[in-house]
Amino acid sequence: MKLYENIDFRKLTLENRIVMSPMCMYSAKDGVATDFHLVHYGSRAQGGVGLVMVEATGVVPEARITPRCLGLWNKEQELALKRIVDFVHKNSKSKIGIQLAHSGRKGSMWNSQQLKLSEGGWQTVAPSAIAYAPEDELPKALSIAEIKTLIQDFKKSASRAVEAGFNVIEIHAAHGYLIHQFLSPKSNLRTDEYGGSFENRIRFLLEIVDAVNEVLDDNIALFVRVSGSEYVEGGWDIDDNVRLAEVLKTKSVDLIDVSSGGNIHGVSITLFNSYQVPFSQKIKQKTGMKTGAVGLIEDAKTAEAILHNNEADLIFLGRELLRNPYFPVINSFEWDEHCAFPKQYEKAKPENS
């Protein structure tokens, strides 16, 4: 099965094509990873995934989605994450990555409601002073100087991720968070060099990519997550992503991780198994870039078909790995494929039962 073939990014080799998709756990304390995170990510590595992706991690305190989200702006956070990275490297053949993010106008949240300052919330920011939901406070439109500072914040967090030993850095430019807000003409109404034309709207992301690449070497891969569509006329769409991917190809980006939605409040999305795969397929086939497919992919047969049909290069699994941390190794038994399995569990292999 292609699902169990290795794949290279720069000098990094993944043992298989199965990735734990980044999923917010809302379990950090002051941005610091806890024992929960160690067990959560460590168990998926024990289960045999090629790559564990740590959830959206704020580059500054105000970048978090909620007060319980992970952060990577200080040494304490770096060391807590290094503990997880070291465990994964010592006890599995999995590689581990981290998704660096800024929530923008969708931050300061808890239980699907925006927190007031008196409730422990914070002033949100955005490319333009447009709220995501009608009941939200208006975000502050970022100045040019603040944009430049945030670019350096992404670089600083990436440097901390390198120090912690991560194998992959992913920049979160999807789901309606800050970078996506810059990309979309629906949320970016600026008239300076960061707004208006397509070239201006992608500038923030490109400058972050350039800054992050300054702290990476050939042993660390760079991914970018995008939303393939906003599901609204005149919004950021798949053709925009194809154009963006052509530019990212020239910026040493190794893979486009293709999700969708998140930037337009109240939009209706029809969900079905593998519903986002056509976005991944179009970017890959139009540009030649490696892509990752994500979105209700629930079995190995479907994942294999996506790879076999050249619709993606990696399979990002979310809910299925929450249900079953051992999805990779269990399916390797069924399909008679090799998958790393903890030596302590050898007696559980079918041939040893």
N, C-alpha and C positions, 0 to 999 in steps of 0.2 A: 504494500500500500504506500502511496505517495505521502500519506499522513504521517508515516513513521520514517520518512527519509529526512536526513539532515539538510540544513540550508545555511548558507554563509552570508554574513553582512560584514563588510570590511574584513577584519581578521577574526571575527566572532563566528562561531559555529553553534547552531542550535541542534540538539539531538533529534528533534522531531518538529512537526509543523503546528503543534497544539499550544495555544497561548492562553493563560489565564487573563481574561480581559480586566482592565482596571475598573473596580467597583467600589464606590464610597461605602465605608463601614461606620462612619460617625462614632468612632470609639477612641479617638485620641484625647489626650489631656494637654492643653496648651500647645497643640500641634505635635506632641511627642507620641511616638508609637508605644504601645503597651504590650503586655504578655499576650493579649488577644491577637494582636497583629502577628506576633511571632508564630503562634499556633496556626492562625488562619493562612498565612502565606507559606509557612513551613510544611503544612500538610499537603498543599497542592504540589509543592516540589517533590515531596515523598511519593505523591501519586503519579509522577512521571511526566508532567508537562515540560515542553521544550523551553518555555519562557514563562516566568511569573511576572506579571505587571502589577506593581503597587499602585494603588488608587490615586486619584487626583490629589496632588500635594501642593499647598499654597507656597508661593515664593516670598510672600510677605504676609503678616497677620490678616490684612484686609482682603487677601486673595482667596481665603478659604470660603467654601460655600456655607459652612456652619461653624460654630465655635468648637465642634467636636471633630473637625476634619484635620488631616495630617498637614504638617508644615515642614519646610526645610529652609529656614532663615537663620538658625543658630546652631551652635555646636552640640547642645543637648539633643536636639532633634536628629542631627547627623549621626551621633553615636548610637541612638536608639535604633535607627534604621540600619546602621552597620551591623548591629547584633543580628538582625534578620538576614541581611546579605551573607554574613559569615556562616550562619546556620545552613542556608540554602547551598552555598558552595561546598561546605564540609560534608553535608549529609545527602547530597543528591547530585545528579548530573544536569539539573536544570540551571538555566541562566535566569537572571533577575533584572528587571527594569523598573523605572519609576516614571510616572506621568507628572510633569511639572505644569502647573495651571494657575490661572487667575480667574476668579468667578465674575469679576466686573459687576454689572448691575444685578446679577443673580446671586449675590452674596448676602451675608448677614441673615441667614435663614435658619429656622428651626420648625419642625413639624409643618412644613409647606407654607409657613408664614414668615414674612420679613420681621426681624427683631428690631425694636426701637433701641436707641442708645441707652435708655434706662433699663433695658432688658438684657444688656450685654451685647448689643449689636454695634454696628459701625456704619459710617458714611460710605456708601458704595460709589464706585466710579464707572465710567463708560466713555466711549468715544463721543457720544452726544447725550444731552440731558433728557433722555427718554426712558421712562420706566418700563420694565418688562411686563408687569401685570398692573391693571388699573389701581389696585389697592396699595401698590408699592410706593415707597418714597422715591422722589426723583434722584437719580444718580448725579454725581458731580461730573461734568465734562472735563476730561483730562487736558491739561495744558501740554504744550510741546515739551517743556522741561520735565514734566511728570512722566510723559511717555518715554523719554530718554532714560529716566531713572528706572522705570519698570523693566526696560530692556536689560539694563545692567543687573537688576534683581534676578531675572531669569538666568543670566550668566553666573551670578554668585551661587544660586541654588544648584545649577548644573555642576559647578566646581565642587560643591559639597557632596553631590551625588557621586562624582568621580572619586572623591576621597573615601566615601563609604563603600566603594567597590562595585557599584552597579555596572551591569554590562550593557544596558540600553537606556537611553534617555528618550522619552516621548514628550513632545510639546502638544498640549491640549488646545486645539484650535477648532473645537466642535461644541455641540450641545448648547449653544447660546451663551457660552462664557466669553470672557473679555476679548480674546483674539478673534473668535467668531463674530462678536459684535462689531469689530472693525471691518471684517470681511464683507458683511452684509449691507447692502444699500438700504435695508429696512431699519437698521439700528445705527448706521453711521451716516450722519448728515453733515459731516464736517466739510469745510471749504478750503482747508489748508492742505499740506502735502500728505496728510493721512486720511483724506476723504475725497469723495467725488468719483474719480475714475477708478477702474479696476486696478491699475498700477498703484494708485495711491492707497486704496483700501487694503491691498496685500502687503504694503510696506512695513507695517508693525510686525507682522509675522516674519517677513524676510529678515528684518534687522535682528529679531530674536534668534532666528536660525543661525545667522552669521555670528552673533555673539556667543551662542552656546557652542558652536563648532570650534571656537577659539580655545575651549578647554577640553576638547575631546581628542583622542588619538585613534589609530586604526583598530584598536581593540574594543572600542565602544561604539555602538551603532546609534544612529539618530532616526527616530520615527516621528511622524506628525499625524495626529488624529484630526480628521475633518468630518463635517456633516455633508453627506452627498447631496442633500436637498433640504430646503426649509419647508417644502410642501405648500408654498404660497406663490402666486404669480408675482413676478418681479423681484423675488428674493434670491438669495445665494443658491445656485443650482448645480447640477452635475456638470454642465458645460463650463461653468466657472471653475469647478474643481479640476477639470481636465486642463484648463489653461494654467491654473495654479501648479498642478503637478509638473507641467512642462518647465516651469521656472524652478521648482524645488529640485528637479533633476540636476540642475546646474549648481545647486547649493549643498551637495553632499548629503542630501536626505536619502536614507536607505530604504524606507518603506512608508507608504501612505496607509494609515489605519482608517477604514472608511465606515463611519456610522451615519447618522442622519438626525435631522430635527433639532429642537431645543431652543430656537431663538425667537419663535413667534408664539405668543401666548394664545391658547385656545384653539390652535390648529388641530385638525382631525387627521390622524395617521392610522391607516388600516394595517394592522399587524398580522403577520402570518410567518410561517417558518421560512427562514433565510430571506426575509423581505428586503434586506439591504444589500444582498449579494450583487444585484445588477449594477449598483453604483461602483462597487469594487471592480467588477468586470470591465466596465467602460473605461475607468481610469487606467487599468492595467493594459487593456488592449489598444487604447488610443495613444498611450505615452510610452509603454514598455517598462514603466516603473513597477517595482514589486509592491503588492498591496496585501492588506489584511482584511478578511471578511468577518463581520460580526452581526449578531441579531437573530436570536431564536434558532440557532443551529444546535440541534438536540441529539444527534446520533452520529456515529462514526461513518456510516454509509453516506449520509448527506455531506459530511465534511469531505470525504474522499472524492465524491462527485464534483464538488466545487473546485478542488485542486486539479482533478483529472481534466476538467473542462476549461482549465486555464482562466478561471474567474478570480483567483486569488492565489497568494503564495503562503499565507499563514491563516489559520483558523482561530479566531478569538472566541473563547467560550466564557459566558458569564453565568447565567442561572444554572446551566447543567453542571458546572464545576462547584457551585454552591450545594447542589443536591448530592453530588458524587465527586469528592476530591480525587478518587482513584479512577476516573473515567479513562485516562490514557492507558494505564496498565491493564485494567480489566478488559478493555477492547483489544489490547494487544494479545491477550490470551485467546480471545475468540477468533481473531484474524491470523493467529500464529505469526505475530510480528514481535520484534525485539523492542522492549521498552524498559528503561532503568527502573529497578524495583529495590527497595531497601534490603540489604543483605539479612537484616534481622527478620525479614518476612519471607525468606526463601521457601520455607515449608508450605506456604500458601499457594505456590505456583502449581498449576494443574498437574504437571509431571511428577510433583513431589507429594501430591495429596493421596 
